[in-house]
Amino acid sequence: MYNILGIDQNGRKEVLGFYLADSEGSGLVY
């Protein structure tokens, strides 16, 4: 679950923002 860390291979924080948005949404979208 590297998405939680917000650090992807590109080193961007978009993953973290996506995780937060997904958390507010419904279920997990990978």
SEPA-658947 format. One record per residue (C-alpha): x, y, z; residue number from 0; chain. Coordinates in steps of 0.05 Angstrom, whole numbers, plus 5000, padded with zeros to 4 digits. Example, Ala and Ser with C-alpha at 12.3 -4.5 7.8 and 13.67 -1.06 7.14 Angstrom:
<pabas>
((5246, 4910, 5156), 0, A)
((5273, 4979, 5143), 1, A)
</pabas>
This chain:
<pabas>
((5000, 5000, 5000), 0, A)
((5051, 5051, 4978), 1, A)
((4993, 5095, 4957), 2, A)
((4982, 5114, 5030), 3, A)
((5053, 5141, 5034), 4, A)
((5038, 5186, 4975), 5, A)
((5104, 5169, 4942), 6, A)
((5099, 5133, 4875), 7, A)
((5154, 5114, 4827), 8, A)
((5153, 5185, 4799), 9, A)
((5159, 5213, 4869), 10, A)
((5095, 5253, 4862), 11, A)
((5044, 5266, 4916), 12, A)
((4986, 5255, 4870), 13, A)
((4980, 5185, 4899), 14, A)
((4967, 5213, 4968), 15, A)
((4915, 5261, 4942), 16, A)
((4883, 5204, 4903), 17, A)
((4882, 5161, 4965), 18, A)
((4847, 5215, 5006), 19, A)
((4797, 5228, 4951), 20, A)
((4785, 5153, 4944), 21, A)
((4776, 5147, 5019), 22, A)
((4720, 5198, 5017), 23, A)
((4692, 5162, 4956), 24, A)
((4666, 5091, 4954), 25, A)
((4711, 5030, 4959), 26, A)
((4781, 5025, 4932), 27, A)
((4798, 5041, 4860), 28, A)
((4866, 5014, 4840), 29, A)
</pabas>
